[in-house]
Amino acid sequence: MTTFDERETAFENRFAHQQTLLFFALARSNKLLGLWAASILGKSRDAADAYAASLVHEELRTATPGRVLERVAEDLHNSRSMEAVAKKHAQLLADVIEDLYHNPNQRIPNPTALP
């Protein structure tokens, strides 16, 4: 294998790893957004967990960017604007990415089981 081939493989591996981290970061931030919305809606712990997990599954099922944010805004019955929901999601995503950056050796579990 030539040096060029080794570098190409390394770049491909790095890209795959980054995409995996992004997938888990988005899943975790969607779950945290669901828990945030559930607390506003006054859901019980079990109902909040189920609602948050449903957001993660919806993102995977529809693969439509922004659909989770739209659903949360709809579920909050306009008590929060779409912009407020998007801002909260961006904040949660940034927190998750920072956590992954500072704890690179943490094991990434199934996204539906994320806190």
Sequence and secondary structure as in RCSB ss.txt:
>XXXX:A:sequence
MTTFDERETAFENRFAHQQTLLFFALARSNKLLGLWAASILGKSRDAADAYAASLVHEELRTATPGRVLERVAED
LHNSRSMEAVAKKHAQLLADVIEDLYHNPNQRIPNPTALP
>XXXX:A:secstr
  HHHHHHHHHHHHHHHHHHHHHHHHHHHHHHHHHHHHHHHT  HHHHHHHHHHHHHHHHHH  TTHHHHHHHHH
TTTSS HHHHHHHHHHHHHHHHHHHHH TTS    GGG  
